[in-house]
């Protein structure tokens, strides 16, 4: 027969078991209530060492940084995806920049407008939106730069940019942003015109100059145009559709189409004088080429050319 002392021990054990089970249920309920939420937004700034501000649907919201969460390397204005839990002040559990950040080098051709710039990479021109608070006022057109960017729904966004090399004056090899700038281009070698000049077929983007409008000009139209070299950019001073080539100091080409509201792409042929020591003997007609040149008094002068 079980002694009274043993019965009391069993009773106490049962009571403790119920208390333990009840406690676990309470903890599970608490965890269930703290649902982990996922969201996307724009990283506004780090408010202090313990909190950050993220804009969600145009509404800024402050989050406490959870244990081990870091925002180092996330630029203001970056699109982010993150997880958090709702508390008296929401707690950030994880955060990462949307899309991979890429790094590259190229020639800084200048600002398109107050919110975007253009960089030439291996003969291709890329327009990039400036991340919030990123300044480019001190960068000279024609500078070689290293930069990082990320693809977004509206196009690439520039997060950082560093000058590697100042623009070079081709006459003396010294940096000089105001003298003649050596320009970079690419195209298809049409052939040698004579012993001192060649013709290259070029497809190039042009910034629309003030008052220049391409509305009404169909893609594929023959156009007569004039333009000005501005650093590494070409700015259209005028453009009009024509039935046949016209006389005067204009160039002719084919309008490929409008890139965006501020630029178009044109295919045209251009003659270049060969600088001293420049030869194209090893390059076959029809080859894709990358070249550098400077604007001369009568025609551009080819300072280097190589087959791609």
Secondary structure, DSSP 4 states (H G I P E B T S, - for coil): ---HHHHHHHHHHHHHHHHHHHHHHHHHHHHHHS-EEEEEEEEEEEEETTEEEEEETTEEEEEEEPTT---TTPPTT-EEEEEEE-SSS-EEEEEEESS-EEEEEEEEEEEEETTEEEEEETTEEEEEEEPTT---TTPPTT-EEEEEEEEETTEEEEEEEEEEE--BBTTT--B-SSSPBPEEEEEEEEEEEETTEEEEEEEEEEEEPTT---TTPPTT-EEEEEEEEETTEEEEEEEEE-SS--SSS-EEEEEEEEEETTEEEEEEEEEEEEPTT---TTS-TT-EEEEEEE--SSS-EEEEEEE-
